[in-house]
Amino acid sequence: MSKQNLQSHLIELKKRIFISSVAFLLSFCFCYYFAVEIFYFILNPLEQLFIENNLNKRIIFTSLPEAFISYVKLSFYSALIIAMPIILSQIYIFLAPALYKKEKKNLLPFFILSPILFSCGTILLFYFIMPLAWEFFLNFEVNQTIPVQLEAKMGQYVSLTLKMLIAFG
């Protein structure tokens, strides 16, 4: 591999990383602007369970930066999900010239189907699994002499939900 060839590959890599980074940063800004709405969207299954069971519950935060950090974390992962098709396309564009025709043909469905299958997994989790999981966790409440009740922390709820979304995605 000549020095010029290596340099052109590095320039191409820099271009692909730049495009991916810009897509991610724009998505992050967009998601952070709507972080409260995104939070209430992922809070919806728990809220519906509270309404169905006539429970008067709340979500709390126990440290000053917890809400901010939760919104940043939520924005980060939301932006990653939104920007993923662009990032995957940039990876494919960078790798495609080095691949044989058969390898390109085999790799292309992976890059196309990954975001679709990820979305299907997150939809399955959000609409079917999460309501069942939250109902299961709420069954641990005990109303005895000293009641044991849920007071969900915002940061823990966001972290658990994001971990589950990524695992099911």
N, C-alpha and C positions, 0 to 999 in steps of 0.2 A: 504494500500500500504506500503510495507516494505521499509526500508531505502536503501537497496541494489537495489530494484526495481526502486525507484526514481533516484538513482545514475545512473543506466544503461540507463534510459530514458534521463537523462541529457547528458550523454556521447554520446548517439545516436543523440540527438538534436545538440550537438556541432559538431559532424561529418557532419551532413547534412548542417548546417550553414557554415562550413568551405568549403565544396565542392561547395556550391552555391556562396560563396564569391570569391573563386578562379576562378570559371567560369566567374563571373562578372568582376573581375579585369583583367583577360586575355582578355576578350572581350573589356573592356574599353581601355586597352593599344593598342589593334589592331585598334579600332575605332579612337583613338586619332591620331595614326600614319596616318590614312587615313581621318582625319577630313576635310581637304580642299576638297578632292574628294567627301565626303559625303555632304559637304555644297553645292558644285556645282551641285550635284545630286538633292538636294531638291530645288535648285534655278532654275532648268531646266524649270519648267512650266512658271515661270515669264519671264525667258529669251526667251522662245519660243513666248510668247505673245509680248514681245518687238520687236522681229524679224518680226513676222507676221504684226505688225502695224507700222513697220519701225520707231520705237522710239529709240532715243539715250539716254538711261537711265543708271544709275549706282546704285550700292549699296554702302552706306557710313557707316563709324563708326565715332562717335563723341567724344569718350573718349578713352584714351590710352588702357585700358584693355578690351574694348568691343569685339574686334575680338577674343582675347584669351578666354574670358568668354563664348562667343558664341560657340567656338570650343569645350570647355570643356562640356558645356551643351549638345551640339549635340552628343558628344562622350558618355556622360552619358546615354542619352536616347537610343541611338543606341545600346550601350552595354547591357542595360536592355532588349531591344527587342531581341537581339541575345542570351542572357543568359537565357531568360525566359523559354524555354523548359527544360533546366537543373534544374532551380530553381523549376519549377512546379513538375518535376519528383522527386526531393529531398523531396518536401513537401508530395507528394503521398507516397514515400517510408517510410517516418517517420509516416504518419498517418495510412497506410494500416494495420499494425498489430493490431491496436485498433478497426478496423472496422469489422462489420459482412460481410459475403460473399455478401449479397445483397447490402449493402452499398458500398462495393468496386466496385461492378458491376455498380452501379449507378454513382459513382464518377469518374471512369476511363474515360468515354467519355468526361466529363467536362475538364479533364486535357489534353486529346488528342486534342479536338476540339478548345480549347481556343486559342492556337497559330495560328491555321489554320484560324479561324474566324477573329482574330485580323489582320492577314495578308490580308485577303480579304477586310476588312474595310479600311485598309491603302491604298491598291491598288485602290479601288474605289475612295477614296479621291484624291489620287495623280494624277490619270489619267483622272478623270471626274469632280470632284467637284472643285479642286484647280484652274484649268484653267478658269472655269466659275467665281469663286470668285475673282480671280485677275483681270479678265476683268471687272467685276462689279466695283471693287474698282478704277480701272483706269478711269472709266467713270466720276469720280468726278473731273478730271483735267479740268480746264477752261482756255482757251486762250483768255482773254479779254485784257484790257489795262494793268492790272497787272495780269500776268498769275499765276495760281495756279497749281503747278506741283508736281509730286511725286519725292521725293528723299528718297527712302527706307533706313531705318537704318538696318544694319546687325543684331543687337541684337533683334530688334523688329520683323524682318522677321523670324528669327530662332524661337523665342518664339511663335509667332502666328502659324507657320507651325507645331511645335511640339505639341502645344495644340490641333490643329485640327487633327493631326495624332492620338493622344491618344484618343480624343473624338470619332473619326470615327472607330478606332480600337476596 
